[in-house]
Amino acid sequence: MKIHIREIDHVVIRATNVEAMAHFYCDVLGCSVEKEQRDLGLTQLRAGRSLIDLLQVGAKLDHADNGVPGAGRNMDHVCLRVESFDADALKAHLAAHGVRLGEQGVRYGADGFGPSLYLFDPEGNMVELKGPPEAARMTSL
């Protein structure tokens, strides 16, 4: 049997402050709340065709062996593919929201090499915004 992976389905981020994290991912990055299961400590955000699940540290679904919360190592990073990539406009938007920026560069992803920008959410988790692949950008010029 060969497994064919199409795309990221979801990423789960442990959060000490789910409200602040939901604000960041929705109001700053453009996600929307898809489903809330407060009894489980889970808020699911729509990120294009994928989900970002915010799991409240200490909630029913959180496991004791998950490590120290809020240390920015709940995952390495999540990469969100964006349709257009204007680095200056993205940086201005993120700065207006007080977001800590990381490095900008050209990196390889699911669609090939393309522009990308690292940034950090309120709990120190790294997020990558990735634009269209270089070939697609060249044909649109």
Backbone as numpy.savetxt, mean C-alpha at the origin, in Angstrom:
# Nx Ny Nz CAx CAy CAz Cx Cy Cz
0.54 -30.11 -11.29 -0.30 -28.93 -11.29 0.59 -27.69 -11.29
0.24 -26.71 -12.11 0.95 -25.44 -12.12 0.00 -24.35 -11.65
0.44 -23.57 -10.70 -0.37 -22.47 -10.19 -0.06 -21.22 -10.99
-1.08 -20.53 -11.48 -0.91 -19.29 -12.24 -1.38 -18.12 -11.38
-0.46 -17.28 -11.00 -0.79 -16.12 -10.18 -1.08 -14.95 -11.09
-2.24 -14.32 -10.92 -2.65 -13.20 -11.76 -2.25 -11.85 -11.18
-2.46 -11.65 -9.89 -2.16 -10.36 -9.26 -2.20 -10.51 -7.75
-1.82 -9.52 -7.04 -1.94 -9.56 -5.58 -3.42 -9.47 -5.23
-3.89 -10.37 -4.40 -5.27 -10.34 -3.94 -5.43 -9.37 -2.78
-4.60 -9.55 -1.77 -4.66 -8.63 -0.63 -3.35 -8.68 0.15
-3.15 -7.66 0.94 -2.02 -7.57 1.86 -2.63 -7.27 3.22
-2.14 -7.93 4.26 -2.64 -7.68 5.62 -1.58 -6.91 6.38
-1.98 -5.77 6.94 -1.08 -4.94 7.73 -1.62 -4.88 9.15
-0.80 -5.27 10.11 -1.19 -5.12 11.52 -1.07 -3.65 11.88
-2.05 -3.12 12.57 -2.08 -1.70 12.89 -2.45 -1.46 14.35
-1.73 -0.53 14.98 -2.10 -0.15 16.34 -3.20 0.90 16.32
-3.34 1.63 15.21 -4.38 2.64 15.07 -5.03 2.49 13.69
-6.03 1.62 13.61 -6.68 1.33 12.34 -7.33 2.58 11.73
-7.87 3.44 12.56 -8.52 4.66 12.06 -7.52 5.56 11.32
-6.35 5.78 11.91 -5.32 6.61 11.27 -4.81 5.94 9.99
-4.66 4.63 10.03 -4.20 3.91 8.84 -5.25 3.97 7.72
-6.52 3.80 8.07 -7.58 3.87 7.06 -7.63 5.28 6.45
-7.48 6.29 7.29 -7.44 7.67 6.80 -6.32 7.84 5.77
-5.14 7.36 6.10 -3.98 7.47 5.21 -4.24 6.76 3.88
-4.63 5.51 3.94 -4.80 4.74 2.70 -5.99 5.23 1.88
-7.03 5.74 2.53 -8.20 6.24 1.78 -8.03 7.69 1.34
-7.76 8.58 2.28 -7.74 10.01 1.96 -6.47 10.45 1.24
-5.35 9.79 1.51 -4.09 10.19 0.87 -3.83 9.39 -0.40
-4.03 8.06 -0.33 -3.69 7.22 -1.48 -4.89 6.82 -2.35
-6.11 7.14 -1.94 -7.25 6.92 -2.81 -7.96 5.58 -2.70
-7.68 4.81 -1.66 -8.42 3.56 -1.45 -9.81 3.90 -0.92
-10.66 2.89 -0.79 -11.97 3.09 -0.18 -12.26 1.92 0.76
-13.09 2.17 1.77 -13.45 1.10 2.70 -14.41 0.17 1.99
-14.04 -1.10 1.94 -14.85 -2.13 1.30 -15.72 -2.85 2.31
-15.12 -3.21 3.46 -15.84 -4.01 4.45 -15.19 -3.82 5.80
-16.02 -3.69 6.82 -15.52 -3.60 8.19 -16.10 -4.74 9.00
-15.23 -5.44 9.70 -15.66 -6.51 10.60 -15.06 -6.20 11.97
-15.70 -5.26 12.64 -15.15 -4.74 13.90 -15.00 -5.84 14.95
-15.88 -6.83 14.94 -15.78 -7.92 15.92 -14.49 -8.73 15.72
-13.94 -8.71 14.52 -12.69 -9.40 14.23 -11.49 -8.45 14.25
-11.76 -7.14 14.36 -10.68 -6.16 14.32 -10.13 -5.96 12.92
-10.99 -6.14 11.90 -10.54 -6.12 10.51 -11.28 -5.05 9.70
-10.51 -4.21 9.01 -11.06 -3.24 8.07 -10.41 -3.53 6.73
-11.25 -3.78 5.72 -10.74 -4.12 4.39 -10.93 -2.94 3.45
-9.82 -2.53 2.80 -9.84 -1.39 1.90 -9.67 -1.85 0.46
-10.44 -1.25 -0.43 -10.31 -1.54 -1.86 -9.17 -0.72 -2.42
-8.22 -1.38 -3.07 -7.08 -0.73 -3.72 -7.07 -1.24 -5.16
-7.87 -0.62 -6.02 -8.00 -1.11 -7.40 -8.66 -2.47 -7.39
-8.00 -3.46 -7.98 -8.56 -4.82 -8.01 -8.13 -5.64 -6.81
-7.37 -5.04 -5.89 -6.84 -5.75 -4.72 -7.40 -5.15 -3.44
-7.09 -5.80 -2.33 -7.50 -5.32 -1.01 -6.28 -5.11 -0.12
-6.38 -4.11 0.74 -5.44 -3.92 1.84 -6.25 -4.12 3.11
-5.91 -5.16 3.86 -6.61 -5.45 5.10 -5.83 -4.84 6.26
-6.52 -4.07 7.08 -5.93 -3.50 8.28 -6.42 -4.31 9.47
-5.51 -4.95 10.16 -5.84 -5.81 11.29 -5.41 -5.14 12.58
-6.36 -4.88 13.46 -6.08 -4.26 14.75 -5.22 -5.18 15.60
-4.07 -4.65 16.04 -3.20 -5.42 16.91 -3.98 -5.83 18.16
-3.87 -7.09 18.53 -4.54 -7.60 19.72 -5.97 -8.07 19.48
-6.48 -7.88 18.27 -7.85 -8.30 17.96 -7.92 -9.82 17.80
-9.12 -10.30 17.63 -9.39 -11.73 17.54 -8.52 -12.45 16.51
-8.30 -11.85 15.34 -7.53 -12.51 14.28 -6.02 -12.33 14.41
-5.58 -11.42 15.28 -4.16 -11.17 15.44 -3.53 -12.31 16.24
-2.38 -12.76 15.80 -1.70 -13.86 16.47 -0.61 -13.31 17.38
-0.47 -13.90 18.55 0.50 -13.43 19.54 1.93 -13.48 19.02
2.22 -14.38 18.09 3.59 -14.52 17.59 3.88 -13.60 16.40
3.02 -12.61 16.14 3.21 -11.70 15.01 4.28 -10.64 15.25
4.79 -10.54 16.44 5.87 -9.59 16.69 5.40 -8.27 17.28
6.34 -7.37 17.43 6.08 -6.07 18.05 5.31 -5.19 17.07
4.14 -4.68 17.47 3.36 -3.83 16.58 3.95 -2.43 16.44
3.63 -1.79 15.32 4.01 -0.40 15.12 5.48 -0.17 14.84
6.23 -1.23 14.57 7.66 -1.09 14.34 7.99 -0.96 12.86
6.95 -0.85 12.01 7.18 -0.71 10.58 7.70 -1.98 9.94
7.57 -3.09 10.58 8.03 -4.37 10.03 6.90 -5.39 10.05
5.70 -4.91 9.88 4.54 -5.80 9.79 4.53 -6.47 8.42
5.31 -5.93 7.49 5.53 -6.42 6.13 6.72 -5.63 5.61
7.31 -6.02 4.50 8.38 -5.20 3.95 7.81 -3.99 3.26
6.97 -4.20 2.25 6.24 -3.09 1.63 5.12 -3.66 0.77
4.19 -2.80 0.48 3.13 -3.13 -0.47 3.32 -2.18 -1.64
3.20 -2.73 -2.85 3.36 -1.92 -4.05 1.99 -1.71 -4.68
1.62 -0.46 -4.87 0.35 -0.11 -5.49 0.63 0.45 -6.88
0.13 -0.22 -7.89 0.33 0.22 -9.28 -0.61 1.38 -9.55
-0.07 2.51 -9.96 -0.89 3.69 -10.26 -0.93 3.89 -11.77
-2.02 4.43 -12.27 -2.23 4.55 -13.71 -1.37 5.62 -14.36
-1.21 6.74 -13.70 -0.31 7.76 -14.24 0.73 8.05 -13.17
1.90 8.48 -13.60 2.97 8.71 -12.64 3.64 10.04 -12.95
3.26 11.04 -12.19 3.89 12.36 -12.28 4.57 12.55 -10.93
5.88 12.28 -10.89 6.61 12.28 -9.63 6.46 13.58 -8.85
6.55 14.70 -9.54 6.45 15.99 -8.85 5.07 16.18 -8.24
4.03 15.84 -9.01 2.66 15.98 -8.50 2.42 15.02 -7.33
2.92 13.80 -7.44 2.76 12.83 -6.34 3.45 13.33 -5.09
4.69 13.80 -5.23 5.44 14.29 -4.07 4.74 15.49 -3.43
4.20 16.39 -4.24 3.50 17.56 -3.69 2.25 17.13 -2.93
1.50 16.20 -3.50 0.28 15.69 -2.85 0.62 15.03 -1.52
1.63 14.18 -1.54 2.02 13.46 -0.32 2.57 14.42 0.74
3.37 15.40 0.32 3.92 16.38 1.25 2.81 17.20 1.90
1.77 17.52 1.12 0.64 18.29 1.65 -0.09 17.51 2.75
0.07 16.20 2.74 -0.55 15.35 3.77 0.45 14.95 4.84
1.63 15.53 4.82 2.63 15.25 5.85 3.24 13.87 5.76
3.24 13.28 4.57 3.75 11.93 4.39 5.28 11.95 4.28
5.92 11.02 4.97 7.37 10.87 4.88 7.69 10.11 3.60
8.53 10.73 2.76 8.89 10.14 1.47 10.17 9.33 1.57
10.26 8.33 0.69 11.48 7.54 0.54 12.08 7.84 -0.82
12.82 6.88 -1.35 13.54 7.07 -2.60 12.64 6.93 -3.82
12.95 7.71 -4.84 12.30 7.60 -6.14 13.27 6.88 -7.07
12.77 6.07 -7.99 13.65 5.39 -8.92 12.87 4.65 -9.98
13.58 3.89 -10.78 12.98 3.00 -11.76 13.20 1.60 -11.23
12.10 0.86 -11.05 12.19 -0.46 -10.44 11.38 -1.47 -11.25
11.73 -2.71 -11.07 11.03 -3.78 -11.77 9.82 -4.21 -10.96
8.70 -4.44 -11.65 7.48 -4.92 -11.02 6.74 -5.85 -11.98
5.49 -6.10 -11.68 4.69 -7.06 -12.45 4.60 -6.71 -13.93
4.64 -5.43 -14.27 4.53 -5.00 -15.67 5.88 -4.67 -16.30
6.97 -4.89 -15.60 8.30 -4.56 -16.11 8.87 -3.36 -15.37
9.93 -2.79 -15.93 10.57 -1.63 -15.31 9.71 -0.38 -15.48
9.60 0.39 -14.43 8.84 1.62 -14.50 9.18 2.52 -13.32
8.68 3.74 -13.35 8.97 4.68 -12.27 8.30 4.26 -10.97
8.96 4.55 -9.88 8.36 4.21 -8.59 8.82 5.20 -7.52
8.01 5.29 -6.49 8.28 6.18 -5.37 7.94 5.47 -4.08
8.88 5.43 -3.16 8.63 4.86 -1.84 8.13 5.96 -0.91
7.25 5.56 0.02 6.75 6.45 1.06 6.38 5.60 2.26
6.03 6.23 3.35 5.76 5.49 4.58 4.41 5.88 5.16
3.64 4.87 5.58 2.34 5.13 6.19 2.53 5.58 7.64
1.43 5.91 8.36 1.56 6.45 9.71 2.25 5.52 10.72
2.30 4.20 10.43 2.94 3.28 11.37 4.29 2.79 10.87
4.85 3.48 9.87 6.20 3.18 9.41 6.31 2.10 8.35
5.18 1.59 7.85 5.23 0.59 6.79 5.55 1.26 5.46
6.44 0.64 4.68 6.81 1.21 3.40 5.77 0.85 2.34
5.41 1.85 1.53 4.47 1.70 0.43 5.21 2.15 -0.83
5.04 1.41 -1.91 5.62 1.80 -3.19 4.49 2.16 -4.14
4.56 3.34 -4.74 3.65 3.72 -5.82 4.41 3.47 -7.11
3.85 2.63 -7.98 4.55 2.24 -9.21 3.75 2.64 -10.41
4.41 3.35 -11.34 3.77 3.80 -12.56 3.82 2.76 -13.66
3.34 3.14 -14.84 3.32 2.21 -15.97 4.73 1.84 -16.40
4.88 0.69 -17.05 6.21 0.27 -17.49 6.79 1.24 -18.51
8.12 1.25 -18.57 8.84 2.16 -19.47 8.35 2.08 -20.91
8.11 0.87 -21.44 7.66 0.71 -22.83 6.33 1.41 -23.06
5.42 1.31 -22.11 4.12 1.96 -22.24 4.27 3.48 -22.21
5.21 3.96 -21.41 5.43 5.41 -21.33 6.03 5.92 -22.63
6.92 5.14 -23.23 7.56 5.56 -24.47 6.58 5.63 -25.63
5.63 4.68 -25.68 4.68 4.67 -26.79 3.64 5.76 -26.64
3.45 6.28 -25.43 2.45 7.33 -25.23 3.04 8.72 -25.45
4.36 8.83 -25.65 4.99 10.14 -25.87 4.85 10.60 -27.29
